[in-house]
Amino acid sequence: MKTIKASIIGFGSVGQGVARVLLRKKEEFRSIGLEIMVVAVADSKTAVVDLEGVDLATVLERKESEGVVGDAHITGHDIIRDIEHDLVIETTPTNIDTGGVGLQNMLTAFSKKRHVVTSNKGPLALKYRELAALAEKSGCAFRFEATVGGAMPLLNLVRDTLAGNDVISIEGIFNGTCNYILTRMMEEHATYELMLAEAQELGIAEKDPAYDVEGIDTACKLVILANAIFGIDATYKDVQVTGISRITPEALMLAETDGYVIKLIGEVNKQRIQVAPRLVPIGHPLAVGGTMNVASLQTDLAGPVIVVGRGAGSIETASAILSDIVSICKE
Amino acid sequence: MKTIKASIIGFGSVGQGVARVLLRKKEEFRSIGLEIMVVAVADSKTAVVDLEGVDLATVLERKESEGVVGDAHITGHDIIRDIEHDLVIETTPTNIDTGGVGLQNMLTAFSKKRHVVTSNKGPLALKYRELAALAEKSGCAFRFEATVGGAMPLLNLVRDTLAGNDVISIEGIFNGTCNYILTRMMEEHATYELMLAEAQELGIAEKDPAYDVEGIDTACKLVILANAIFGIDATYKDVQVTGISRITPEALMLAETDGYVIKLIGEVNKQRIQVAPRLVPIGHPLAVGGTMNVASLQTDLAGPVIVVGRGAGSIETASAILSDIVSICKE
């Protein structure tokens, strides 16, 4: 039995999803000789530490009933620095202005020679190079499939499944909120404001929707792809960004008449990193509706490869984190 | 530098594609510390062996100009049995009645403790269990991404990129020839016979098209998925198969009026393995046209995941083989 000692730092929707998935898959992992033992969990206020393995079911229940994970008043950063373990599952919220606590958490994890798997885009959109260099220097794995496209396979698809291929370009829909709003505007011939309100009511859009609808979220994802796949030293400030808030129902109806839909498309290749609304022919592989994400890759050997999947969701994002963890355990 | 000694057994379109790709990527592999040294190549008549590394450019030229790879009159099977090397790249033609030479090649490779990467569906559609058991017993890797969907990622996608997920069902278009004929019948409102003739003229369909159009090729691919992903002990005779040769332009036009296309859909889950023409709504992710392949997976954590890619082609199939080789080298 190979045992990996892990911490879960950040216990919102994604962190809780990871805990649920680890509980659900416990026996399955044991049957392939793998135990992922969580020795610490931290949310923004409290923490729980047990070197023999935290009881995740209890932690999930307490988080739901009391809003906290435990009684220990230490931070996630304290845990990363002071508790002996192999892997930090970093799921604190994305902050693209400063990198947030996530940036310091990752830097400290690598300095303590712990692997990092994360869903947190902020530190990568700001400081990819620094983090990747430190991970390499420390001999640590640094994996972030969940940061781009949630459960839609992309980074590991390129790394493993398309190994040997050079990727020439990637374009796609990387934000489910924008895709939902544009799909609904088209279906209902309704205004942006109305469909944003609907998305907010359904929990698909945040109260402050700017991060999604202004294309910043997509830009962050493109920056991660630019660094990880194309080797471009970019931060999210290098991206040309136009969002969807100025799109009118009239523009969508005109597009439809000509056989097109309008989608917020992110594109990255060696020459440019761009987010903008674009006309996509109805029936085209990128013309995916609802909240789905899609990526179309051009490669030198395999030719075009397209993937579609759920870009968000607690369990879906946890699925991407899990595949990173399994991959690290196999190495 | 890690050096893997390999043979290429079978030097038709796929074998030549592998040779071209290995030549093209030689320096790239060296830069990541990997050398794939081909020590023997065999076609159905001749062979060339060089323990210091066969010159693939020369072999490709000779195959093109003279139709043979070398002067040695030994078989691929002799090479697998007698020449010391690590990896057999088995690209002989598929024979689903007996397994063809490929079956014996694979059995001998494992008995000599050599890894096998293959594009040959026949042995797997007939004797998956026996081959997988022998590979495991011998401690050998047995990889066959290229057998299902060519460059469309599927087996390794499930194995690596979706690691930790349980796959509940897979359905898709796994035969580019059928997809081409049905797409063209719809576009031209033309008969099956006419569009088959066009596909044959373009080299998309074989002179004897039965293997593709009667759904046998799709059935073989489903059997490989059934064994490798669902753990079902099936051979291609267990598959319910209906082909496309009885589909009329009238049926396609009627479908179109109602907003559907007709596609030859393969479906596999724990309950059934089936190939049949089905109505697919226009705009549905499975409604992919031309010669493309598509697979829609239902998974327990990631939810639905869809992949689209080229199902055939010399370099595209070689790309799938290459990803298997890289994966073995990493293990």
Chai-1 contact restraints between the chains, C-beta under 6 A:
chainA,res_idxA,chainB,res_idxB,connection_type,confidence,min_distance_angstrom,max_distance_angstrom,comment,restraint_id
A,A151,B,A302,contact,1.0,0.0,6.0,A-B,restraint_1
A,P153,B,T161,contact,1.0,0.0,6.0,A-B,restraint_2
A,N156,B,T161,contact,1.0,0.0,6.0,A-B,restraint_3
A,L157,B,T161,contact,1.0,0.0,6.0,A-B,restraint_4
A,D160,B,D160,contact,1.0,0.0,6.0,A-B,restraint_5
A,T161,B,P153,contact,1.0,0.0,6.0,A-B,restraint_6
A,T161,B,N156,contact,1.0,0.0,6.0,A-B,restraint_7
A,T161,B,L157,contact,1.0,0.0,6.0,A-B,restraint_8
A,T161,B,T161,contact,1.0,0.0,6.0,A-B,restraint_9
A,A163,B,S323,contact,1.0,0.0,6.0,A-B,restraint_10
A,A163,B,V326,contact,1.0,0.0,6.0,A-B,restraint_11
A,G164,B,L322,contact,1.0,0.0,6.0,A-B,restraint_12
A,G164,B,S323,contact,1.0,0.0,6.0,A-B,restraint_13
A,G164,B,V326,contact,1.0,0.0,6.0,A-B,restraint_14
A,P285,B,V308,contact,1.0,0.0,6.0,A-B,restraint_15
A,L301,B,I315,contact,1.0,0.0,6.0,A-B,restraint_16
A,L301,B,S319,contact,1.0,0.0,6.0,A-B,restraint_17
A,A302,B,A151,contact,1.0,0.0,6.0,A-B,restraint_18
A,A302,B,E316,contact,1.0,0.0,6.0,A-B,restraint_19
A,A302,B,S319,contact,1.0,0.0,6.0,A-B,restraint_20
A,G303,B,R310,contact,1.0,0.0,6.0,A-B,restraint_21
A,G303,B,E316,contact,1.0,0.0,6.0,A-B,restraint_22
A,V305,B,G309,contact,1.0,0.0,6.0,A-B,restraint_23
A,I306,B,V308,contact,1.0,0.0,6.0,A-B,restraint_24
A,V307,B,V307,contact,1.0,0.0,6.0,A-B,restraint_25
A,V308,B,P285,contact,1.0,0.0,6.0,A-B,restraint_26
A,V308,B,I306,contact,1.0,0.0,6.0,A-B,restraint_27
A,G309,B,V305,contact,1.0,0.0,6.0,A-B,restraint_28
A,R310,B,G303,contact,1.0,0.0,6.0,A-B,restraint_29
A,I315,B,L301,contact,1.0,0.0,6.0,A-B,restraint_30
A,E316,B,A302,contact,1.0,0.0,6.0,A-B,restraint_31
A,E316,B,G303,contact,1.0,0.0,6.0,A-B,restraint_32
A,S319,B,L301,contact,1.0,0.0,6.0,A-B,restraint_33
A,S319,B,A302,contact,1.0,0.0,6.0,A-B,restraint_34
A,L322,B,G164,contact,1.0,0.0,6.0,A-B,restraint_35
A,S323,B,A163,contact,1.0,0.0,6.0,A-B,restraint_36
A,S323,B,G164,contact,1.0,0.0,6.0,A-B,restraint_37
A,V326,B,A163,contact,1.0,0.0,6.0,A-B,restraint_38
A,V326,B,G164,contact,1.0,0.0,6.0,A-B,restraint_39
